């Protein structure tokens, strides 16, 4: 278990998260979360007394993110992390993506199932339509 995971468990448990919820959020077994909390004396704090900041963790780099009140909860710490995560997890987010092969170079690329896209990039389309064009 990493230090980041330990800190996440500590914060989520103090905010009243159940062992099951914490395990699913951090992708650890229920028994691991339970034993860590018991060994370290981590208990649920009374929400009325405890003024804990609303903290989430970046989906890409696991850095803590302080949430602003009256705003949509943030999932990423910066635009770069958002872009990296979406590019890595494109298949998980959209079930309509399919692997297709370029009609010119044969390379694989992702496309939506309703798309008529035949080429992986614009240069392949131009080469297919007009023949090889020398680059300056």
PyMOL commands that set and color helices and strands:
alter all, ss='L'
color gray80, all
select helices_A, chain A and resi 3-14+19-26+30-40+79-88+90-93+122-130
alter helices_A, ss='H'
color red, helices_A
select strands_A, chain A and resi 55-57+64-66+97-101+108-112
alter strands_A, ss='S'
color yellow, strands_A
deselect
rebuild
show_as cartoon
